[in-house]
Amino acid sequence: MGRKFLIQEHVWLIMITAIAITGCTSVNMESRPSVEREQDMTSKSTAVTLFTQTEIRGNHLIIQYQVSNGLDEAIFLTNRIFQWTPEGMSLDPNLVYSDVADDTLRLIKACLPVPDELDVESPSVPYLTELSSGETFTETLSIPLPLTPYHPYDQVKLSEGPATFSSVQFVVGWFPAGTVPVRSQQRPDGMTLLSADYGNVIQAQEILQQTLPVSVPAYIEIKE
């Protein structure tokens, strides 16, 4: 009886060890796709590039920016900022969102996340620009100075007088085609507008940014 018990105990130990080894192999196999996805997103990010040229001309900040798509697929830029005026919707190419982070003034052409403390029924999503594989999009902005900030959720406070920001960044958002459903709308004036839902865009959007070699005066309250 004692020998039979020892044999059974030995068999059980072998089975438990085999199950443990199998479990470890399964976990390792499941962890690989996440690493591959991270590597894939890194390669996508480096294949889409931003180049800027900047100058102060009179009382205007001139920014010419180029986004080049080095991917084998199309992308969409989240760069067509709009605002509502008494005359209706204004799609001014010179319009940018503005905010301040760590004493850096950011001029943004991208979809901004809704602040956690706000309950927004219809988040603001810029209209899109499609950019085919291998193509470059170029746009020149002429922004009046001192800058009057525009933010979709009023997160920037106006100051009575302008403050000068020596650290300035330009930001553009984009996402790969096929990751987000995109709608096309034909306006009466013949303009075609491409749009997508906030939830999809904010999850898929990648950010390009460059530091601008200029100081910019802006009517923005600096937090102490």
C-alpha positions in Angstrom: 0.0 0.0 0.0 2.8 2.4 0.9 4.5 1.9 -2.5 1.2 2.3 -4.4 0.6 5.6 -2.5 4.0 6.9 -3.4 3.5 6.0 -7.1 0.1 7.9 -7.2 1.6 10.9 -5.4 4.4 10.9 -8.0 1.9 10.8 -10.9 -0.1 13.7 -9.4 3.1 15.8 -9.1 3.9 15.2 -12.8 0.4 16.3 -13.8 0.5 19.4 -11.7 3.9 20.4 -13.1 2.6 19.9 -16.7 -0.4 22.0 -16.1 1.7 24.8 -14.6 4.1 24.8 -17.5 1.2 24.8 -20.0 -0.3 27.8 -18.2 2.9 29.8 -18.3 3.2 29.2 -22.1 -0.4 30.4 -22.6 0.3 33.6 -20.7 3.4 34.3 -22.7 1.6 33.8 -26.0 -1.2 36.1 -25.0 1.2 38.9 -24.1 2.9 39.1 -27.5 0.2 40.9 -29.5 0.2 43.9 -27.1 3.9 44.4 -27.7 3.4 44.0 -31.5 0.6 46.6 -31.4 2.9 49.0 -29.5 5.7 48.5 -32.0 3.2 49.0 -34.9 1.9 52.3 -33.5 5.5 53.5 -33.0 6.3 52.8 -36.6 3.1 54.6 -37.7 3.9 57.6 -35.6 7.5 58.0 -37.0 6.2 57.6 -40.6 4.0 60.7 -40.3 6.0 63.9 -39.8 5.4 67.6 -39.1 7.6 70.4 -40.4 7.0 74.1 -39.6 8.4 77.5 -40.7 7.5 80.4 -38.4 8.0 84.2 -38.4 6.5 87.3 -36.8 5.4 89.6 -39.7 4.1 92.9 -38.5 1.4 92.1 -35.9 0.8 88.6 -37.2 2.3 85.2 -36.3 2.9 83.3 -39.6 3.0 79.5 -39.4 3.5 77.4 -42.5 3.2 73.7 -41.6 3.6 70.6 -43.6 2.4 67.1 -42.7 3.9 64.3 -44.7 2.3 60.8 -44.8 5.0 58.1 -45.1 2.6 55.3 -44.4 1.3 52.8 -47.0 -2.3 54.0 -46.2 -4.2 57.2 -46.1 -4.5 59.2 -42.9 -6.9 62.0 -41.7 -5.7 65.2 -40.1 -8.0 66.6 -37.3 -7.0 70.1 -38.3 -10.1 72.0 -39.6 -11.1 74.0 -36.5 -14.4 75.8 -36.6 -16.5 78.1 -34.4 -20.0 79.3 -34.3 -20.6 83.0 -35.0 -23.9 85.1 -35.4 -23.6 84.4 -39.1 -23.3 80.6 -38.6 -20.4 78.2 -38.6 -17.0 79.7 -39.5 -14.3 77.4 -40.9 -11.3 79.8 -40.7 -8.0 78.1 -41.6 -6.2 80.6 -39.3 -8.2 79.4 -36.3 -6.4 77.3 -33.7 -7.2 76.1 -30.2 -5.0 77.6 -27.5 -4.0 76.4 -24.1 -1.1 76.6 -21.6 0.7 73.7 -20.1 3.8 74.0 -17.9 4.2 77.7 -19.0 4.2 76.6 -22.7 1.7 78.2 -25.0 0.2 75.5 -27.3 -1.4 76.3 -30.6 -3.5 73.3 -31.5 -5.1 71.9 -34.6 -6.4 68.7 -33.1 -9.4 67.2 -31.2 -9.1 68.2 -27.6 -10.4 65.8 -24.8 -13.3 67.0 -22.8 -12.1 67.9 -19.3 -13.1 65.4 -16.6 -15.0 68.0 -14.6 -17.3 68.9 -17.5 -20.4 67.3 -18.7 -20.6 68.1 -22.4 -23.5 66.9 -24.5 -21.8 67.5 -27.9 -18.0 67.5 -27.8 -16.2 69.6 -30.4 -14.5 67.6 -33.1 -12.6 69.4 -35.9 -13.4 68.6 -39.5 -10.9 66.4 -41.2 -8.4 66.6 -44.1 -7.7 63.3 -45.9 -4.0 62.8 -46.8 -3.2 59.9 -49.2 -0.1 57.7 -48.8 3.1 59.5 -49.9 1.4 62.9 -50.0 2.2 66.2 -48.1 -0.4 68.7 -46.8 0.7 72.3 -46.6 -1.2 75.2 -44.9 -0.1 78.7 -43.9 -1.7 80.4 -40.9 -1.8 84.1 -40.2 -2.7 84.7 -36.6 -3.3 88.2 -35.3 -1.1 89.3 -32.3 -1.5 89.6 -29.4 -3.2 86.2 -29.6 -6.8 86.0 -28.4 -7.2 82.4 -27.2 -9.9 80.1 -28.4 -10.7 76.9 -26.5 -13.8 74.7 -27.1 -14.4 74.2 -23.4 -13.3 77.6 -22.0 -10.3 76.2 -20.2 -8.2 79.3 -20.9 -8.9 82.6 -19.0 -8.5 85.9 -20.7 -6.2 88.5 -19.2 -6.6 92.3 -19.2 -3.2 92.8 -20.9 -1.0 90.5 -23.0 1.6 88.2 -21.5 4.6 87.1 -23.6 5.2 83.3 -23.9 8.8 82.4 -24.8 8.0 78.7 -25.1 5.5 78.0 -27.9 4.4 74.7 -29.5 2.4 73.9 -32.6 0.3 70.7 -32.4 -1.5 68.8 -35.1 -3.7 65.6 -34.7 -4.1 62.7 -37.1 -5.3 59.1 -37.2 -4.9 56.3 -39.8 -7.7 55.7 -42.3 -9.9 52.7 -41.5 -9.6 53.1 -37.7 -12.5 55.5 -37.5 -15.8 55.7 -39.5 -15.6 59.0 -41.5 -18.7 60.8 -42.9 -18.7 63.0 -46.0 -21.1 66.0 -46.2 -21.6 68.3 -49.2 -22.4 71.9 -48.3 -24.5 74.2 -50.5 -21.4 76.2 -51.3 -19.8 73.1 -52.8 -17.4 72.5 -50.0 -17.0 68.9 -48.8 -16.7 68.3 -45.1 -15.3 65.2 -43.6 -16.3 64.4 -40.0 -16.2 61.6 -37.4 -17.5 61.0 -33.9 -15.7 62.4 -30.8 -15.4 59.0 -29.0 -13.7 57.3 -32.0 -11.4 60.2 -32.8 -10.1 60.8 -29.3 -9.2 57.1 -29.0 -7.5 56.8 -32.4 -5.8 60.3 -32.6 -2.0 60.6 -32.7 -0.3 63.9 -32.0 2.5 65.7 -33.9 4.1 68.7 -32.3 7.0 71.1 -32.8 8.5 73.9 -30.7 8.3 77.2 -32.5 11.4 79.5 -32.4 9.4 82.6 -31.5 7.9 84.5 -28.5 4.2 85.1 -28.7 2.2 87.8 -26.8 -1.3 86.5 -25.9 -4.3 87.6 -23.8 -4.0 84.6 -21.5 -4.0 84.7 -17.7 -0.8 83.0 -16.4 -1.4 80.8 -13.4 0.9 81.5 -10.5 
